[in-house]
Amino acid sequence: MLRLEALGLDPEARVDVRVNSVTAGSLGFQPFRLDDPALVPDTLGRLVLAGWRNGSLFIPARLLLPGENSIVVSLKRSEFESGRAVFLKKAILHVRFAGASPANSAATSIASEPDLTLPDPLVPDPSLPEIVTDLPR
């Protein structure tokens, strides 16, 4: 999962991501309301989102290679944007490792997950001690 914060985005702008020369998609940013005080006009009267906005994109593991990887983040401006600076900060790539070779990583990942199933509440579990309480009727 790629996460970052952007400042100065035009509402029509797009932030695209390529991983190892393969298009991974566009970052999704927080939605905003048209009466949001952070939606302000720039010097040319065009709307700009003021303040830092959180963006994220799920990157499938199949796009990542063993060893070094290349991640390119690019701004696709709208046709009428004024060209003002857009800033990015706190770019984080959160990666989940399966601990196995790519050929059998799905099977290993599933097998290594803890068993979170609960016993059937109607069938007593013989391994648990029986607790008896006297409740008033």
N, C-alpha and C positions, 0 to 999 in steps of 0.2 A: 504494500500500500504506500503510495507516494502522497505525502502531505506537505503543504507549504502555505505561506501567507503572502498575499499580493496587495499592493497599494497603488492607486491611481488607475484602476481598470475602467475602461469605457464599458457600459453595460452590453454593448454589441461585440466586444472583443472576445477572443477565444485563446486559451493557453493549451497548446497541443504538446503531447509527449511522444517521443520515439525511443524505443529501447532496442539497442543493437540494430539500428536502421529499420526497425519494424514499427509501424504506427501502433501505439498502445491506446490512444484515445485522447480526449480533452479533459482537463481538470474540471471537476464540478465545484462550483462556488455556492455559498449560502444564497438562498433566494432573498429578495428584498421587495419591499412594498414601494409603490410609486410615490407615496407620501413620506417615505423614510427620510429623516433629516440628513442622512449620510449621502443622499443622492443630490449633488450640487452641480450647478453649471460651471464650466471652465471659462477662460477668458474669451472664448469665441461663442459662448452660450450653449455649448454641447454638454450633455450630462456626464458626470463622472461619479464613481463610487468613492467617497472619501473614507479614509480609515482602512485599517488592515482587514482583509477578507480571507477566511479560511477556505482552502481548496484541497480537493483530494481526488485520487484516481486509483482504482484497483488495477494492479499490474499482474497478469497471470504468470505463474512460475515458469510456464513453457517459454516465455520470452527471455528469461535469464539463462545465461550460459555459465558453465563452470569457469572459475577464474574471473578475469576482469570483464566488466560490462560497461556499455556506453548508454547514458540516459541524457537525452537532449530535450530541453523544455524551450518551446518557442512561442512567441506572442504573435497572434494573427489579429492585426488591427482591423477595425471597421473602415469602410471606404472614406468616411468623412471625419475620421478622428484627427485631432490637431497634432499628434505626434509627440505629445508630452511624455515625460519619463514614467515608466512603470517599474516598481521595485518589488523584489521577492526576498523573503527571509524565512528562516526556520524550515528549510527544506529537509525533510526526513524521509528516508526509505525504510519502512518497517518490513522485515523479511521473516518468514516463518520457515525454519529448516526442518526437514523430515528426518534427517540423519541416515539416509540411505542413498543408493545410486538412483539416478533418474528413472531407470527402467522399472524399478519396483517401489518407488517412493510412495505411491498411493496406497499400496498394500501395507507398507511399513508404517505409514502415517496413521492409518486406521487401526492397525494392530497395537500401536503404541499409545493410543488414546485411552484414558481411564474408562472403566466400565461404570457409567453413571446410571444404569438402570436400577430401579427400585423393586424390591420384591412385591409380589401381589399382596395387598393388604388383607385380603380375605383368607389367604392361606398362611397359617402360622409358620414361622421360620424355626425349625427345630434347633438351629445353632444358637438362637437367642434365648436367654433365661426368661421364664414366664413371670410376668409381673401381675400380681393380683391386687386389686384395690376394692375396698368396700365403699361404694357410693350410696348416699341416701336416695331412696326412691320416692 
